[in-house]
């Protein structure tokens, strides 16, 4: 895992050290809303346990990360780190990990800092945790897991803290849950899933909680959210073409723009504020680096909406990418330099809040 300082102009500069161990295949990352804790899912470990190739491929992680080139053992942990207030450097918590199901991938933390949820791709479950308000450490909720669809990958929590949505890549569906406001435990909505044809992976919501966007094979699915129940309904139209192998989705903090990472770069859209429908910006696609097929794996945007950081799932990539966002149009432009050293196996990226951690 690589760690950086964000300069005033949004450029990244490496912390010392740049790489925080371990160097195993990580699937997802999340930061607590107060910026004091970072959580990383440990998807795969070196080993020889049999993991079906179809299961590994369905995690939507890059080939190197998904263990397609070497024997692997499924990971079963969420690594947890404290953020040093003055430097932003990561240090393992006194309990360096929390147990998860097999091959944990996506992770999300609730806005009230009380709960966290992890998608376990090999077990078809969601691990649910309580977050210690003082230390940030995770402990299993009761029950520790709830069922999901086939091959759950990414997790999103609604801004009002009432709903959780999980993309099920193998099941071509999205699981939707209600959150118990007292305990943080999940319960399935009715219906428990909605269709999402095309092996759904990345998921993002508008800040107002009215729209959900999901990356699927060759495109983006749009759903509207019922204000009372939190249930998803396909938009009209529900499918927006993007390109080959979309994986990452991000929405700007002002809710006016959406970005979809796919094989050839980043597709950028303007969001209609009344309907939530995305329409392509000009240009519709922004290249990422000099590789013809960057295979964008993750996108994150700074809280002020002025900068975007991107990881590449290309097996040979060792850099992450940085962009400026035009405050008027929402279009992306590469910074100078356009990339920074990052190491192999880039599956996720996150930015801490502007304010330093004070717990």
C-alpha positions, -999 to 999 in steps of 0.1 A, spaced: 0 0 0 14 34 -10 9 66 10 11 102 -1 8 138 10 -16 160 -10 0 193 -18 -19 226 -20 -22 223 -57 -35 187 -55 -3 170 -66 8 139 -47 42 136 -30 54 103 -15 55 99 23 84 82 40 81 53 36 61 52 4 51 16 8 34 3 40 35 -35 44 23 -61 39 26 -63 1 -1 -90 -4 -30 -86 -28 -53 -59 -14 -88 -56 -27 -104 -25 -12 -97 4 11 -118 28 32 -111 57 55 -132 67 85 -151 99 81 -130 116 108 -98 106 89 -83 88 119 -85 52 106 -79 33 74 -91 -2 66 -77 -24 38 -92 -58 27 -66 -85 23 -81 -104 -7 -54 -130 -15 -22 -143 1 6 -164 -14 -2 -201 -10 -16 -231 -28 -52 -234 -17 -74 -241 -47 -95 -211 -57 -116 -217 -88 -104 -196 -117 -139 -183 -124 -141 -171 -88 -108 -153 -90 -117 -136 -122 -150 -125 -109 -134 -105 -82 -127 -78 -108 -92 -74 -94 -63 -71 -118 -48 -105 -128 -17 -101 -106 -39 -93 -76 -64 -120 -83 -37 -147 -82 -42 -157 -118 -5 -160 -123 5 -178 -91 -9 -202 -65 -29 -183 -39 -47 -187 -6 -79 -166 0 -74 -138 24 -96 -136 55 -89 -103 71 -94 -66 71 -61 -48 80 -66 -17 102 -44 13 106 -43 45 126 -35 78 108 -9 98 125 -24 133 130 6 154 120 21 134 93 -8 114 79 14 82 80 -2 49 87 6 26 116 -10 -7 124 -35 -6 152 -28 -27 184 -51 -53 168 -36 -51 133 -65 -70 116 -101 -80 120 -115 -113 107 -135 -114 75 -149 -140 51 -128 -154 23 -115 -130 -4 -128 -97 11 -129 -70 -16 -151 -39 -12 -153 -21 21 -173 9 33 -176 28 66 -209 45 77 -209 83 80 -216 81 117 -184 61 122 -203 33 140 -204 6 114 -184 -10 85 -193 -35 59 -171 -58 37 -180 -79 6 -166 -115 9 -163 -126 -28 -157 -163 -22 -182 -168 6 -211 -148 -9 -215 -129 24 -212 -94 38 -192 -90 70 -206 -64 93 -186 -47 121 -190 -23 149 -164 5 150 -148 15 183 -155 52 187 -122 58 205 -97 36 187 -114 29 153 -109 -8 157 -134 -32 141 -152 -59 159 -178 -83 144 -214 -73 148 -242 -98 156 -245 -117 134 -210 -114 120 -221 -119 84 -253 -117 63 -259 -135 30 -254 -116 -3 -257 -126 -40 -231 -145 -59 -196 -130 -58 -202 -97 -39 -175 -72 -50 -182 -35 -39 -201 -18 -12 -219 16 -10 -237 32 19 -263 59 14 -256 94 27 -285 92 52 -270 60 67 -301 40 62 -292 17 33 -263 -5 20 -259 -16 -16 -236 -44 -28 -227 -54 -64 -228 -92 -70 -206 -98 -100 -214 -135 -104 -251 -130 -97 -257 -101 -121 -275 -83 -93 -273 -57 -65 -281 -67 -30 -299 -39 -10 -301 -38 27 -316 -16 54 -294 -6 83 -306 -9 119 -300 26 132 -293 13 167 -271 -17 160 -258 -11 125 -269 -47 115 -281 -53 80 -315 -68 69 -325 -74 33 -350 -50 17 -379 -62 -3 -369 -73 -29 -335 -84 -16 -318 -79 -49 -324 -60 -81 -311 -71 -116 -278 -57 -128 -270 -76 -160 -233 -76 -171 -212 -87 -141 -215 -55 -119 -184 -43 -102 -179 -6 -91 -207 14 -75 -212 50 -65 -241 72 -53 -248 109 -57 -243 129 -25 -280 136 -22 -287 98 -22 -311 100 -51 -291 81 -77 -269 50 -79 -244 42 -107 -230 7 -113 -202 -4 -137 -211 -34 -158 -196 -51 -189 -194 -24 -216 -214 2 -197 -230 20 -167 -263 12 -151 -283 40 -135 -308 35 -107 -330 59 -88 -335 55 -51 -369 56 -34 -366 83 -7 -388 65 18 -376 28 14 -342 32 -2 -351 6 -28 -335 9 -63 -354 13 -95 -338 12 -130 -335 47 -145 -348 56 -180 -327 47 -198 -310 24 -174 -280 15 -195 -253 40 -207 -226 27 -231 -190 33 -219 -165 9 -235 -147 -24 -226 -146 -36 -190 -157 -7 -169 -147 -13 -133 -145 20 -113 -172 46 -107 -169 79 -88 -193 109 -84 -181 144 -77 -189 159 -43 -212 184 -59 -232 156 -76 -227 172 -111 -202 148 -126 -196 111 -128 -164 93 -139 -161 56 -150 -128 39 -153 -126 12 -180 -100 -5 -202 -92 25 -224 -93 53 -198 -119 74 -180 -153 82 -194 -166 114 -180 -203 124 -177 -224 154 -167 -253 144 -143 -287 159 -149 -296 174 -115 -333 166 -119 -333 131 -134 -298 118 -125 -292 108 -161 -255 109 -171 -246 124 -205 -210 124 -220 -188 154 -215 -165 168 -241 -142 150 -246 -162 119 -236 -130 99 -227 -98 110 -210 -66 89 -215 -48 76 -185 -10 75 -189 7 63 -220 -4 26 -219 -29 19 -246 -50 -2 -221 -46 13 -186 -75 -9 -172 -85 17 -146 -93 -1 -114 -103 28 -90 -110 65 -89 -113 88 -59 -120 126 -57 -108 151 -31 -136 165 -8 -133 199 -25 -139 183 -59 -108 198 -75 -86 167 -78 -89 130 -89 -66 101 -83 -66 70 -104 -51 35 -101 -44 12 -130 -52 -25 -131 -27 -31 -159 -5 -59 -146 27 -40 -155 17 -6 -141 38 7 -112 23 42 -110 -9 60 -100 -23 89 -119 -34 124 -108 -58 148 -125 -72 183 -120 -109 188 -123 -122 219 -140 -145 236 -114 -169 248 -141 -171 219 -165 -160 190 -143 -136 177 -170 -104 160 -161 -69 172 -171 -36 154 -162 -15 172 -137 23 177 -142 36 151 -135 7 130 -147 17 100 -125 36 91 -93 53 58 -82 29 34 -66 41 -2 -68 22 -32 -83 -13 -44 -76 -33 -11 -76 -69 -20 -68 -82 9 -47 -75 45 -37 -89 68 -10 -83 103 2 -86 113 39 -107 144 49 -89 178 47 -89 182 85 -63 163 105 -75 135 127 -83 146 163 -98 118 184 
